[in-house]
């Protein structure tokens, strides 16, 4: 994935919503509700294309994907049975780095990506270093048995204990193991953007 150089705070202000989930961006949006560089009392009217692009970018930035990576994921979702937009959201949620984040083992998706790429996370008992791996129902996620990994994950779980774990995942905090009980349906996925507008955006490409 390409390295993002723009500050997350500026990205959140551009969209006017906290797409990253960290409470510090909620505080930032209260202090600075307007996009960077835009006068407080002036709002630029968006075109239909601009709205579609903005919704696509919300998801891309929130899940930390590069442009090509996100486009490929969308086209994969389009070939699946069912509704393309819902398939896309499900594939995003099923990424291993997102699952680690949802479990509370990381404060952000970027931190979760780092944990996976550094070999701290096991998938079905095997070390993996690819954050984009798609998990399946029944998969087990756990931390490596190394002392430093165990201490790190326990600290992160404690720090993120107020964040609820989605119902399609279960976690045992004592032995640092979690299971994907079912695949996430649309009603179990938080709404960060209008996925139908993303579908319309790619329909014009």
C-alpha beads as a LAMMPS data file, in Angstrom:
LAMMPS data file: protein, C-alpha beads

205 atoms
204 bonds

1 atom types
1 bond types

-500.0 500.0 xlo xhi
-500.0 500.0 ylo yhi
-500.0 500.0 zlo zhi

Masses

1 110.0

Atoms # bond

1 1 1 0.000 0.000 0.000
2 1 1 1.209 3.496 -0.829
3 1 1 2.245 5.582 2.145
4 1 1 -0.278 8.286 3.025
5 1 1 1.380 11.630 3.668
6 1 1 -1.673 13.804 4.358
7 1 1 -2.629 14.193 8.027
8 1 1 -5.673 12.162 9.039
9 1 1 -7.128 15.225 10.772
10 1 1 -7.227 17.113 7.484
11 1 1 -8.832 14.144 5.750
12 1 1 -11.552 13.936 8.436
13 1 1 -12.179 17.693 8.136
14 1 1 -12.386 17.446 4.350
15 1 1 -15.250 14.943 4.595
16 1 1 -16.788 16.471 7.696
17 1 1 -17.003 13.113 9.458
18 1 1 -14.777 10.921 11.592
19 1 1 -14.060 8.068 9.172
20 1 1 -11.143 6.775 11.288
21 1 1 -13.080 6.041 14.487
22 1 1 -10.586 7.702 16.849
23 1 1 -12.297 10.023 19.335
24 1 1 -9.624 12.708 18.886
25 1 1 -11.015 13.396 15.404
26 1 1 -14.476 13.977 16.909
27 1 1 -12.946 16.699 19.070
28 1 1 -11.109 18.146 16.076
29 1 1 -14.298 18.312 14.002
30 1 1 -16.045 20.209 16.797
31 1 1 -13.239 22.771 16.912
32 1 1 -12.774 22.995 13.138
33 1 1 -15.980 21.931 11.377
34 1 1 -15.036 23.338 7.964
35 1 1 -12.694 21.689 5.427
36 1 1 -9.058 22.910 5.358
37 1 1 -8.673 26.129 3.386
38 1 1 -12.405 26.757 3.071
39 1 1 -13.995 29.942 4.539
40 1 1 -16.267 29.240 7.488
41 1 1 -19.413 30.647 5.856
42 1 1 -18.834 29.432 2.319
43 1 1 -19.735 25.979 1.119
44 1 1 -18.881 24.834 -2.378
45 1 1 -21.791 23.028 -4.051
46 1 1 -20.814 19.488 -5.007
47 1 1 -21.587 17.955 -8.368
48 1 1 -23.009 14.421 -8.579
49 1 1 -19.592 13.168 -9.656
50 1 1 -18.021 15.017 -6.724
51 1 1 -20.395 13.275 -4.279
52 1 1 -19.616 9.875 -5.762
53 1 1 -15.887 10.518 -5.624
54 1 1 -16.112 11.725 -2.008
55 1 1 -17.969 8.570 -0.899
56 1 1 -15.381 6.378 -2.601
57 1 1 -12.542 8.296 -0.976
58 1 1 -14.135 8.003 2.456
59 1 1 -14.003 4.226 2.272
60 1 1 -10.561 4.161 0.680
61 1 1 -9.018 6.373 3.349
62 1 1 -10.916 4.757 6.239
63 1 1 -9.680 1.264 5.389
64 1 1 -6.236 2.490 4.280
65 1 1 -6.213 1.214 0.709
66 1 1 -4.381 2.589 -2.298
67 1 1 -6.367 3.588 -5.378
68 1 1 -5.504 0.492 -7.424
69 1 1 -6.020 -1.795 -4.443
70 1 1 -9.463 -0.333 -3.757
71 1 1 -10.490 -0.505 -7.423
72 1 1 -9.442 -4.162 -7.647
73 1 1 -11.413 -4.943 -4.488
74 1 1 -14.501 -3.293 -5.974
75 1 1 -14.273 -5.290 -9.195
76 1 1 -13.859 -8.473 -7.141
77 1 1 -17.039 -7.537 -5.241
78 1 1 -18.825 -6.939 -8.549
79 1 1 -18.114 -10.502 -9.721
80 1 1 -19.583 -12.003 -6.542
81 1 1 -23.221 -13.024 -6.134
82 1 1 -25.417 -10.412 -4.520
83 1 1 -25.334 -6.620 -4.353
84 1 1 -21.992 -5.141 -5.452
85 1 1 -21.948 -2.381 -2.830
86 1 1 -22.690 -4.741 0.041
87 1 1 -20.134 -7.246 -1.257
88 1 1 -17.545 -4.456 -1.311
89 1 1 -18.222 -3.495 2.305
90 1 1 -18.075 -7.131 3.363
91 1 1 -14.694 -7.619 1.667
92 1 1 -13.374 -4.487 3.387
93 1 1 -14.566 -5.722 6.786
94 1 1 -13.089 -9.184 6.209
95 1 1 -9.558 -7.881 5.686
96 1 1 -7.328 -9.261 8.438
97 1 1 -6.066 -5.814 9.479
98 1 1 -9.645 -4.588 9.881
99 1 1 -10.580 -7.669 11.922
100 1 1 -7.628 -7.060 14.261
101 1 1 -8.816 -3.455 14.624
102 1 1 -12.443 -4.482 15.245
103 1 1 -11.317 -6.896 17.956
104 1 1 -9.661 -4.028 19.863
105 1 1 -6.163 -5.440 19.376
106 1 1 -5.174 -2.142 17.755
107 1 1 -6.149 1.495 18.202
108 1 1 -6.446 2.064 14.449
109 1 1 -6.404 0.141 11.198
110 1 1 -2.943 1.476 10.415
111 1 1 -1.666 0.094 13.724
112 1 1 -3.405 -3.202 12.963
113 1 1 -1.655 -3.346 9.577
114 1 1 1.652 -2.843 11.328
115 1 1 0.929 -5.626 13.829
116 1 1 0.123 -8.046 11.021
117 1 1 3.040 -7.068 8.775
118 1 1 5.462 -7.423 11.719
119 1 1 4.310 -10.980 12.367
120 1 1 2.510 -10.463 15.697
121 1 1 -0.747 -12.048 14.491
122 1 1 -1.537 -15.699 13.775
123 1 1 -4.326 -16.832 11.459
124 1 1 -5.462 -20.381 12.204
125 1 1 -2.233 -20.946 14.109
126 1 1 0.080 -19.759 11.322
127 1 1 2.034 -16.517 11.204
128 1 1 0.870 -14.192 8.434
129 1 1 2.352 -10.884 7.327
130 1 1 -0.199 -9.821 4.690
131 1 1 -2.792 -7.391 6.137
132 1 1 -5.106 -7.740 3.126
133 1 1 -5.818 -11.455 3.661
134 1 1 -9.572 -12.093 3.605
135 1 1 -10.834 -14.046 6.608
136 1 1 -13.558 -16.686 6.404
137 1 1 -16.205 -17.903 8.820
138 1 1 -14.566 -20.167 11.405
139 1 1 -11.113 -18.603 11.092
140 1 1 -9.218 -18.083 14.343
141 1 1 -7.084 -15.022 15.019
142 1 1 -4.567 -14.996 17.851
143 1 1 -1.355 -13.382 19.020
144 1 1 2.037 -15.051 18.780
145 1 1 3.222 -16.793 21.921
146 1 1 6.232 -14.498 22.292
147 1 1 6.261 -12.565 25.556
148 1 1 6.598 -9.138 23.917
149 1 1 3.659 -9.856 21.581
150 1 1 1.468 -11.072 24.436
151 1 1 2.265 -8.005 26.540
152 1 1 1.665 -5.656 23.613
153 1 1 -1.709 -7.144 22.702
154 1 1 -2.905 -7.242 26.308
155 1 1 -2.014 -3.575 26.703
156 1 1 -3.800 -2.632 23.486
157 1 1 -6.890 -4.634 24.442
158 1 1 -7.007 -2.849 27.787
159 1 1 -6.620 0.565 26.141
160 1 1 -9.397 -0.178 23.636
161 1 1 -11.723 -2.015 26.032
162 1 1 -14.481 0.609 25.651
163 1 1 -14.827 -0.156 21.948
164 1 1 -17.434 -2.860 21.356
165 1 1 -16.557 -5.971 19.358
166 1 1 -18.998 -6.560 16.455
167 1 1 -21.352 -9.551 16.853
168 1 1 -19.811 -11.448 13.937
169 1 1 -16.593 -11.779 15.954
170 1 1 -15.919 -13.343 19.360
171 1 1 -12.819 -12.849 21.477
172 1 1 -11.294 -14.524 24.526
173 1 1 -9.219 -11.816 26.163
174 1 1 -7.548 -14.259 28.554
175 1 1 -5.760 -16.331 25.919
176 1 1 -5.799 -13.647 23.172
177 1 1 -7.780 -15.710 20.690
178 1 1 -10.701 -14.644 18.540
179 1 1 -12.993 -16.335 16.045
180 1 1 -14.879 -15.164 12.971
181 1 1 -18.231 -16.715 13.892
182 1 1 -20.125 -15.591 10.771
183 1 1 -19.479 -13.333 7.792
184 1 1 -20.611 -9.742 8.407
185 1 1 -23.969 -8.865 6.845
186 1 1 -24.723 -5.282 5.784
187 1 1 -26.657 -4.502 8.963
188 1 1 -23.584 -5.415 11.051
189 1 1 -21.241 -3.071 9.174
190 1 1 -21.049 0.585 10.350
191 1 1 -22.016 3.080 7.660
192 1 1 -19.001 5.207 6.756
193 1 1 -20.176 6.115 3.256
194 1 1 -22.995 5.546 0.776
195 1 1 -21.824 2.416 -1.019
196 1 1 -24.364 2.877 -3.826
197 1 1 -22.642 6.113 -4.838
198 1 1 -19.350 4.196 -4.989
199 1 1 -20.983 1.678 -7.329
200 1 1 -22.232 4.554 -9.508
201 1 1 -18.752 6.096 -9.523
202 1 1 -17.147 2.954 -10.936
203 1 1 -20.035 2.432 -13.369
204 1 1 -18.834 5.579 -15.170
205 1 1 -15.197 4.468 -15.376

Bonds

1 1 1 2
2 1 2 3
3 1 3 4
4 1 4 5
5 1 5 6
6 1 6 7
7 1 7 8
8 1 8 9
9 1 9 10
10 1 10 11
11 1 11 12
12 1 12 13
13 1 13 14
14 1 14 15
15 1 15 16
16 1 16 17
17 1 17 18
18 1 18 19
19 1 19 20
20 1 20 21
21 1 21 22
22 1 22 23
23 1 23 24
24 1 24 25
25 1 25 26
26 1 26 27
27 1 27 28
28 1 28 29
29 1 29 30
30 1 30 31
31 1 31 32
32 1 32 33
33 1 33 34
34 1 34 35
35 1 35 36
36 1 36 37
37 1 37 38
38 1 38 39
39 1 39 40
40 1 40 41
41 1 41 42
42 1 42 43
43 1 43 44
44 1 44 45
45 1 45 46
46 1 46 47
47 1 47 48
48 1 48 49
49 1 49 50
50 1 50 51
51 1 51 52
52 1 52 53
53 1 53 54
54 1 54 55
55 1 55 56
56 1 56 57
57 1 57 58
58 1 58 59
59 1 59 60
60 1 60 61
61 1 61 62
62 1 62 63
63 1 63 64
64 1 64 65
65 1 65 66
66 1 66 67
67 1 67 68
68 1 68 69
69 1 69 70
70 1 70 71
71 1 71 72
72 1 72 73
73 1 73 74
74 1 74 75
75 1 75 76
76 1 76 77
77 1 77 78
78 1 78 79
79 1 79 80
80 1 80 81
81 1 81 82
82 1 82 83
83 1 83 84
84 1 84 85
85 1 85 86
86 1 86 87
87 1 87 88
88 1 88 89
89 1 89 90
90 1 90 91
91 1 91 92
92 1 92 93
93 1 93 94
94 1 94 95
95 1 95 96
96 1 96 97
97 1 97 98
98 1 98 99
99 1 99 100
100 1 100 101
101 1 101 102
102 1 102 103
103 1 103 104
104 1 104 105
105 1 105 106
106 1 106 107
107 1 107 108
108 1 108 109
109 1 109 110
110 1 110 111
111 1 111 112
112 1 112 113
113 1 113 114
114 1 114 115
115 1 115 116
116 1 116 117
117 1 117 118
118 1 118 119
119 1 119 120
120 1 120 121
121 1 121 122
122 1 122 123
123 1 123 124
124 1 124 125
125 1 125 126
126 1 126 127
127 1 127 128
128 1 128 129
129 1 129 130
130 1 130 131
131 1 131 132
132 1 132 133
133 1 133 134
134 1 134 135
135 1 135 136
136 1 136 137
137 1 137 138
138 1 138 139
139 1 139 140
140 1 140 141
141 1 141 142
142 1 142 143
143 1 143 144
144 1 144 145
145 1 145 146
146 1 146 147
147 1 147 148
148 1 148 149
149 1 149 150
150 1 150 151
151 1 151 152
152 1 152 153
153 1 153 154
154 1 154 155
155 1 155 156
156 1 156 157
157 1 157 158
158 1 158 159
159 1 159 160
160 1 160 161
161 1 161 162
162 1 162 163
163 1 163 164
164 1 164 165
165 1 165 166
166 1 166 167
167 1 167 168
168 1 168 169
169 1 169 170
170 1 170 171
171 1 171 172
172 1 172 173
173 1 173 174
174 1 174 175
175 1 175 176
176 1 176 177
177 1 177 178
178 1 178 179
179 1 179 180
180 1 180 181
181 1 181 182
182 1 182 183
183 1 183 184
184 1 184 185
185 1 185 186
186 1 186 187
187 1 187 188
188 1 188 189
189 1 189 190
190 1 190 191
191 1 191 192
192 1 192 193
193 1 193 194
194 1 194 195
195 1 195 196
196 1 196 197
197 1 197 198
198 1 198 199
199 1 199 200
200 1 200 201
201 1 201 202
202 1 202 203
203 1 203 204
204 1 204 205
